[in-house]
Amino acid sequence: MTASDRTRELALAAAQAAADKKAQDIVIIDVADQLVITDAFLIASAPNERQVLAIVDAIEEALVNLPEKAKPVRREGERAGRWVLLDYVDLVVHVQHTEEREFYSLDRLWKDCPVIPFVDRDLVPAAPAATGGEASPAE
């Protein structure tokens, strides 16, 4: 069993919100086959506490503004701003300070699980403009 379409929708929207706030090393891990309590983890990091909190706020705002709103059932770690967890039941978001990310290495812990691909829309090259094939008036 893999993560549901709804979980993927939430994870990708959350990942894009994190990317928009300059989160680093964004990864979505499908843990549905390994855990009963959730389907996916989104892990992102930032170099300072202020940015961690800004990323968390952006993720919450993005998911509550989806057509089918999503609000976290639990939010932990906000006070310290070093590792904030947002629990959306099927998706658990971990936004970590870079040092915590390296120390706890959740990516390595779940390395045997499949990754859900995410590409920041700002990094996708723009499609070349289509030419109509019409002759210019000068011809």
N, C-alpha and C positions, 0 to 999 in steps of 0.2 A: 504494500500500500504506500502510495506517495502522497505528498501534500495536495490538498484539494485546490481546485481552481480559485476559490475564495481566498485561501491562504496565500496562494501565489499573487493574487491581485493586491492583497494587503501588503505583502512583503515587497513587491516591486514599487508600489506607491510610497512605502516607507523608505525604501532604498533611494528613490529619486529625491524625496524630501531631504534625506541626509546628504546626498550629493550636492543638492542646491545650497546647503549650508557648509560645503567644503569638508564633509566628513572624509576620512581616509580609510583605505583598505576595506571597502564595503563588501561583505560576503553574505549570501543567503544559503543556509545549510538545511537541506531536507532531512529532518530527523524522525519522520513519521514511522519508519520501519523500526526505529530504536526506542522510541519513547511513546508512552500512552498519553501523557499529559499535554503534548503539543505536537504540531506538525513541522514547524520550521523555526529556525533561529535566524535573526538578522543581527550581524555583528558589524559595528562600525567604530572608528576611533577618531579622537581629536587630540591636539597637543596641549590643550588647557581646559580647565574646569568650565570657564565661561562658554567656550565653544561646545563642550559636551552638552551643557544645558540648552544652548540655542538649537542644537541638532534635535534634542529630545522634544523641545517645543514645536519645532517644524514638523516632525513626524506626527505628533499628536494632532496638529492642525490639519495636516494633509489627510489623515485617516478619518477624521470627523467630518471632513468636507467631501468625502466620497458619496456617490449617490446612495449607497447602502452604508450609512455611517458606522464607524467603529470607534469605540472608546475603550481604553485599557481598563481591565478589571482590577489591576494593581499597578502601582508605580513605586519603585523602591530606589533608594540611593541618591535621591535628588539633593539632599542636604549637603553632602560632601562633594557632589559633582564629579566624582572620579569614576564611577561605574553606575549608570542609571539603567534600570531594567523596566521595560514596559511590557506588561502581560496582557495580550489580547486573546488568550486561551489557545487558539490554534497557531498563533505567532507570538514568539517572545523576542523582543528587541533588546539588545545589549549595546549601549553606547558607552564606550570605555575611554578613559584617558589613555594615551599611547603607552604609558608605563604599565598600567594595569593590563592592557591588551597583551603586551609582551610577557609579563609575569605569569598570568593565568592561562594564556595560550589556548583559548577555547577552540580556535581553528584546528589546532593539532589534536585536541581531545576528540573532536568529531570528524577527523580527517577521512574516516572510512565511509562517511555518509555522502550522498550525492549533493552537488552544489546546484542551486537554481541560478541560471545565468542572469546577470544584470549588467547592462551597459548604460552609463550615464548619458542621457539624451544630449547633453552639451558636448560630448566627445564623439558623437556620431557625425561623420562628414555629411555636409549638405549635398543633396542630389544635384547634379548639374542641371542647369536650366534646359528645358526641352526646346529644340529648334523646330519651328513650324514647317521648315522645308520650303517656305515661300521665297520667291525672288525679291530682292530688295528693289526699291524704286530706282536706284541708280543703274540697275542692269538693263 
